[in-house]
Amino acid sequence: MDSITNDCIPAEAVHSPGVARSDWTRDEIHYLFRLSFPELLFQAQSIHRMRFDPARVQVSTLLSIKTGGCPEDCAYCPQSAAYETGLKAEKMMDVAAVLAEASAAKAAGASRFCMGAAWRAPKDRDLDAVCAMVEGVKALGLESCVTLGMLTAPQAGRLKEAGLDYYNHNLDTSPEFYGDIITTRTYQDRLDTLETVRDAGINVCCGGIVGMGESLEDRVGMIHALATLPTHPESVPINMLVRVEGTPLADGAAGIDALDFVRTIAVARIAMPASMVRLSAGREKMSDETQALCLLAGANSIFYGPKLLTTANPAQDRDMALLKRLGMTAR
């Protein structure tokens, strides 16, 4: 783990275990990252048990409904038009094809169906089809989630009327490191979209990515930014960078150590005790033991299925076999 000096650690951890609060300080989050590994996991698991069944894992499936050609320059993303990754821009899928994928996801055990489009922001005319997809997913008895980029208030209102349950819009990293990763959209743009979604009455799905060359201070800053939102995101996906050839981060700095990744999961659980903490991208290269530690540290949601938008994900039978070995069940 990156070193952190003792003078960053408060004399006491000033927090009430299991109580959702938005006044976290960076020193408090530093303190959590600095705890011994056994103590950190004990605290995270104890808080997890206050809010959730520790043996149950929520399962979501993610589908790219409009792939490639995005005008943003996110350094990790193979869908950016700025990079040569071999990914061709495609038109938006038709509604029937999306609902067929949703039906298959439900049959395979998913309880939430998430749809992502590679847009900076959707055009109003795009929402006709997206709203029909949301309505169809809901009719199947699944929770619905979309990630479409930045939204206006009227667009968020339309999605709410269609029955959308969750809107995903990640902060990605700390405010300080953000400019090293993305230049085409500001941190405030992201915060504004989260506020728009929240004002519309839609649940928020918001997390970040680690292993992009950020420092421990940046991981602290990312968790601090999430945990000090006026209302914590209902879902918090924590992603490990998947390096894709052609993107600026393909050959960047060394990624994050597995135990440091588990620490990040545990701190997210403690800081946002009522949120679903989702073990997201990067699982394909994680050992079963690393994933088990993440679940012990308070992760209680996974993405399930062969792909996460355009990158690989563990096979479904591997996921179910792991949960069975752990005595855990999907919901």
C-alpha positions as CSV (number, residue, x, y, z in Angstrom):
1,M,0.0,0.0,0.0
2,D,1.2,3.6,-0.7
3,S,2.7,5.0,2.5
4,I,0.8,7.5,4.6
5,T,2.2,9.4,7.5
6,N,0.9,9.0,11.0
7,D,0.2,12.7,11.4
8,C,-2.6,12.2,8.8
9,I,-4.4,9.9,11.3
10,P,-6.8,11.5,13.8
11,A,-6.3,10.5,17.4
12,E,-9.8,8.8,17.2
13,A,-11.9,7.7,14.3
14,V,-14.7,10.3,14.5
15,H,-17.6,8.3,13.0
16,S,-20.7,6.4,14.2
17,P,-20.5,2.9,12.8
18,G,-23.3,2.0,10.4
19,V,-24.8,5.5,10.4
20,A,-25.0,7.1,6.9
21,R,-23.5,10.6,7.1
22,S,-22.2,13.1,4.6
23,D,-19.8,15.1,6.8
24,W,-16.8,12.7,6.4
25,T,-13.4,14.4,6.5
26,R,-10.4,13.3,4.5
27,D,-8.5,12.6,7.7
28,E,-11.2,10.1,8.8
29,I,-11.0,8.3,5.5
30,H,-7.2,8.4,5.7
31,Y,-7.6,6.7,9.1
32,L,-9.6,3.9,7.6
33,F,-7.2,3.2,4.8
34,R,-4.4,3.1,7.5
35,L,-6.0,0.5,9.7
36,S,-4.5,-2.9,9.8
37,F,-6.0,-5.2,7.3
38,P,-7.7,-7.5,9.8
39,E,-9.2,-4.5,11.7
40,L,-10.4,-2.8,8.5
41,L,-12.1,-5.9,7.3
42,F,-13.6,-6.5,10.7
43,Q,-15.1,-3.0,10.8
44,A,-16.4,-3.2,7.3
45,Q,-18.0,-6.6,7.8
46,S,-19.5,-5.6,11.1
47,I,-21.1,-2.5,9.4
48,H,-22.2,-4.6,6.4
49,R,-24.1,-6.9,8.7
50,M,-26.0,-4.0,10.3
51,R,-27.5,-3.2,6.9
52,F,-27.5,-6.3,4.8
53,D,-27.6,-10.1,4.7
54,P,-23.9,-11.0,4.4
55,A,-24.6,-14.1,2.4
56,R,-26.6,-12.5,-0.4
57,V,-25.2,-10.8,-3.5
58,Q,-27.2,-8.6,-5.9
59,V,-26.6,-9.5,-9.5
60,S,-26.8,-7.0,-12.4
61,T,-26.2,-7.4,-16.1
62,L,-24.8,-4.6,-18.3
63,L,-25.4,-4.2,-22.0
64,S,-24.0,-1.7,-24.4
65,I,-27.0,-0.4,-26.3
66,K,-25.0,2.1,-28.4
67,T,-21.3,1.2,-28.8
68,G,-18.4,3.4,-29.8
69,G,-17.9,6.8,-31.3
70,C,-18.0,8.7,-28.1
71,P,-16.6,12.3,-28.3
72,E,-15.2,12.2,-24.8
73,D,-11.5,11.5,-24.2
74,C,-11.7,9.3,-21.0
75,A,-8.2,7.8,-21.0
76,Y,-9.4,4.4,-19.9
77,C,-12.3,4.0,-22.4
78,P,-12.1,2.0,-25.7
79,Q,-15.3,3.6,-26.9
80,S,-13.7,7.1,-27.2
81,A,-13.5,8.3,-30.8
82,A,-10.2,9.8,-29.9
83,Y,-8.4,6.4,-29.7
84,E,-7.7,3.6,-32.2
85,T,-8.8,0.5,-30.3
86,G,-10.3,-1.5,-33.1
87,L,-13.8,-0.8,-31.8
88,K,-16.2,0.4,-34.5
89,A,-19.0,2.8,-33.8
90,E,-22.4,1.3,-34.0
91,K,-26.0,2.5,-34.1
92,M,-28.2,2.1,-31.1
93,M,-29.7,-1.3,-30.8
94,D,-33.4,-1.7,-31.5
95,V,-35.8,-2.1,-28.6
96,A,-36.8,-5.7,-29.3
97,A,-33.1,-6.8,-29.4
98,V,-32.4,-5.1,-26.0
99,L,-35.4,-6.7,-24.4
100,A,-34.4,-10.1,-25.7
101,E,-31.0,-9.6,-23.9
102,A,-32.9,-8.5,-20.8
103,S,-35.1,-11.6,-20.8
104,A,-32.0,-13.8,-21.1
105,A,-30.3,-11.9,-18.3
106,K,-33.3,-12.5,-16.0
107,A,-33.3,-16.2,-16.9
108,A,-29.6,-16.4,-16.0
109,G,-30.3,-14.9,-12.5
110,A,-29.9,-11.2,-12.9
111,S,-32.3,-8.9,-10.9
112,R,-31.2,-5.6,-12.5
113,F,-30.6,-4.8,-16.2
114,C,-28.3,-1.9,-17.0
115,M,-28.0,-0.3,-20.4
116,G,-25.1,1.9,-21.5
117,A,-24.8,4.2,-24.5
118,A,-21.5,5.8,-25.6
119,W,-22.8,9.4,-25.7
120,R,-21.5,12.6,-24.2
121,A,-25.2,13.4,-23.7
122,P,-28.3,11.9,-25.3
123,K,-30.3,13.9,-27.8
124,D,-34.0,14.2,-26.9
125,R,-35.0,12.0,-29.9
126,D,-32.7,9.2,-28.5
127,L,-34.8,9.0,-25.4
128,D,-37.9,7.7,-27.2
129,A,-36.2,4.3,-27.7
130,V,-34.4,4.4,-24.3
131,C,-37.7,5.0,-22.5
132,A,-39.3,2.1,-24.4
133,M,-36.4,-0.1,-23.3
134,V,-36.8,1.0,-19.7
135,E,-40.5,0.3,-19.8
136,G,-39.9,-3.2,-21.3
137,V,-37.2,-4.1,-18.8
138,K,-39.6,-3.1,-16.0
139,A,-42.4,-5.2,-17.5
140,L,-40.1,-8.2,-17.3
141,G,-39.9,-7.7,-13.5
142,L,-36.3,-6.4,-13.5
143,E,-34.9,-3.3,-12.0
144,S,-33.7,-0.9,-14.7
145,C,-30.5,1.3,-14.9
146,V,-29.1,3.4,-17.7
147,T,-25.9,5.3,-18.3
148,L,-26.2,7.9,-21.1
149,G,-23.8,10.7,-20.2
150,M,-24.9,14.1,-19.0
151,L,-28.6,14.8,-18.7
152,T,-30.9,17.8,-18.7
153,A,-33.7,18.1,-16.1
154,P,-36.4,17.4,-18.7
155,Q,-34.6,14.3,-19.9
156,A,-34.2,13.0,-16.4
157,G,-38.0,13.7,-15.9
158,R,-38.8,11.6,-19.0
159,L,-36.7,8.7,-17.7
160,K,-38.4,8.9,-14.3
161,E,-41.8,8.8,-16.0
162,A,-40.7,5.7,-17.9
163,G,-40.0,4.0,-14.6
164,L,-36.2,4.1,-14.5
165,D,-34.9,2.9,-11.2
166,Y,-31.2,3.8,-11.3
167,Y,-29.0,6.2,-13.3
168,N,-25.3,5.5,-13.5
169,H,-22.8,8.4,-13.7
170,N,-19.4,7.8,-12.1
171,L,-17.1,10.4,-10.7
172,D,-14.2,8.1,-11.8
173,T,-11.5,9.4,-9.4
174,S,-10.6,12.2,-7.1
175,P,-11.2,15.9,-8.1
176,E,-7.4,16.4,-8.1
177,F,-6.5,13.4,-10.4
178,Y,-9.6,13.8,-12.7
179,G,-7.9,16.2,-15.1
180,D,-5.2,13.6,-15.8
181,I,-7.9,11.2,-17.0
182,I,-10.5,13.3,-18.7
183,T,-10.4,16.8,-20.3
184,T,-13.7,16.9,-22.2
185,R,-16.0,17.1,-19.2
186,T,-15.4,18.7,-15.8
187,Y,-15.8,17.2,-12.4
188,Q,-18.6,19.8,-11.8
189,D,-20.3,18.6,-14.9
190,R,-20.6,15.1,-13.3
191,L,-21.8,16.5,-10.0
192,D,-24.4,18.6,-11.8
193,T,-25.7,15.5,-13.6
194,L,-25.9,13.6,-10.3
195,E,-27.9,16.5,-8.8
196,T,-30.3,16.5,-11.8
197,V,-30.9,12.7,-11.5
198,R,-31.4,13.0,-7.7
199,D,-33.9,15.9,-8.2
200,A,-35.9,13.8,-10.6
201,G,-36.4,11.2,-8.0
202,I,-34.2,8.5,-9.7
203,N,-31.8,6.4,-7.6
204,V,-28.1,7.2,-8.2
205,C,-25.4,4.7,-9.2
206,C,-22.0,6.3,-8.8
207,G,-18.5,5.1,-8.1
208,G,-15.1,5.2,-9.6
209,I,-12.1,3.4,-11.1
210,V,-8.8,2.5,-9.3
211,G,-5.5,1.3,-10.8
212,M,-5.2,4.2,-13.2
213,G,-1.9,5.4,-11.7
214,E,-3.6,7.4,-9.0
215,S,-2.1,7.8,-5.5
216,L,-3.5,6.6,-2.2
217,E,-4.5,10.3,-1.7
218,D,-6.6,10.1,-4.8
219,R,-8.4,7.0,-3.6
220,V,-9.1,8.8,-0.4
221,G,-10.3,11.8,-2.4
222,M,-12.6,9.6,-4.5
223,I,-14.2,7.9,-1.5
224,H,-14.5,11.4,0.2
225,A,-16.2,12.9,-2.9
226,L,-18.8,10.0,-2.9
227,A,-19.3,9.9,0.8
228,T,-19.9,13.6,1.1
229,L,-22.6,13.8,-1.5
230,P,-25.8,15.2,0.1
231,T,-27.3,11.7,-0.2
232,H,-25.0,8.7,-0.7
233,P,-25.4,6.8,-4.1
234,E,-27.7,3.8,-3.7
235,S,-25.2,1.8,-5.7
236,V,-21.4,2.4,-5.6
237,P,-19.5,0.5,-8.3
238,I,-15.8,0.1,-7.6
239,N,-13.9,-0.7,-10.8
240,M,-10.4,-2.0,-11.3
241,L,-8.9,-0.6,-14.5
242,V,-9.1,-2.9,-17.5
243,R,-6.2,-2.0,-19.8
244,V,-7.3,-1.8,-23.5
245,E,-4.8,-1.6,-26.3
246,G,-5.0,1.8,-28.0
247,T,-6.1,3.8,-24.9
248,P,-3.7,6.1,-23.1
249,L,-3.7,3.9,-20.0
250,A,-3.0,0.7,-21.9
251,D,0.7,0.8,-21.0
252,G,0.6,3.2,-18.1
253,A,1.7,2.9,-14.5
254,A,1.4,-0.3,-12.6
255,G,-2.1,-1.1,-11.5
256,I,-3.4,-1.5,-7.9
257,D,-2.3,-4.3,-5.6
258,A,-5.1,-6.8,-4.9
259,L,-5.1,-6.1,-1.2
260,D,-5.2,-2.4,-1.7
261,F,-8.2,-2.9,-4.0
262,V,-9.9,-4.9,-1.1
263,R,-9.0,-2.0,1.2
264,T,-10.8,0.4,-1.2
265,I,-13.9,-1.8,-1.1
266,A,-13.8,-1.9,2.7
267,V,-13.5,1.9,3.1
268,A,-16.4,2.4,0.7
269,R,-18.5,0.1,2.8
270,I,-17.7,1.9,6.0
271,A,-18.1,5.4,4.6
272,M,-21.4,4.5,2.8
273,P,-23.0,1.9,5.0
274,A,-26.4,1.8,3.4
275,S,-25.2,1.7,-0.3
276,M,-24.9,-1.4,-2.4
277,V,-21.1,-1.6,-3.1
278,R,-20.6,-3.3,-6.5
279,L,-17.6,-5.3,-7.4
280,S,-17.4,-4.2,-11.1
281,A,-14.9,-4.1,-13.9
282,G,-11.6,-6.0,-13.6
283,R,-13.1,-9.2,-12.1
284,E,-12.0,-11.3,-15.0
285,K,-8.4,-11.1,-13.9
286,M,-9.1,-11.3,-10.2
287,S,-8.5,-14.6,-8.4
288,D,-11.4,-16.2,-6.6
289,E,-9.6,-15.4,-3.4
290,T,-9.4,-11.7,-4.2
291,Q,-13.1,-11.6,-5.0
292,A,-14.0,-13.5,-1.8
293,L,-12.0,-10.9,0.2
294,C,-14.0,-8.1,-1.5
295,L,-17.3,-9.8,-0.6
296,L,-16.0,-10.2,3.0
297,A,-15.0,-6.5,2.9
298,G,-18.6,-5.4,2.2
299,A,-19.1,-5.7,-1.6
300,N,-22.6,-7.1,-2.1
301,S,-23.3,-6.6,-5.8
302,I,-21.6,-7.9,-9.0
303,F,-22.0,-7.4,-12.7
304,Y,-22.9,-10.8,-14.2
305,G,-22.6,-11.8,-17.8
306,P,-20.0,-12.2,-20.6
307,K,-19.3,-8.5,-21.1
308,L,-19.2,-5.1,-19.3
309,L,-20.1,-2.9,-22.3
310,T,-17.1,-3.9,-24.4
311,T,-14.7,-5.6,-22.0
312,A,-14.7,-9.1,-20.8
313,N,-16.3,-10.3,-17.6
314,P,-16.0,-13.7,-15.8
315,A,-18.2,-16.5,-17.2
316,Q,-21.5,-16.9,-15.5
317,D,-20.8,-20.4,-14.3
318,R,-17.6,-19.3,-12.7
319,D,-19.5,-16.6,-10.7
320,M,-22.2,-19.0,-9.6
321,A,-19.6,-21.7,-8.7
322,L,-17.7,-19.2,-6.5
323,L,-20.9,-18.0,-4.7
324,K,-21.8,-21.7,-4.1
325,R,-18.3,-22.4,-2.7
326,L,-18.7,-19.4,-0.4
327,G,-22.2,-20.5,0.7
328,M,-23.6,-17.3,-0.8
329,T,-26.7,-16.8,-2.9
330,A,-27.5,-14.4,-5.8
331,R,-30.6,-12.2,-5.8
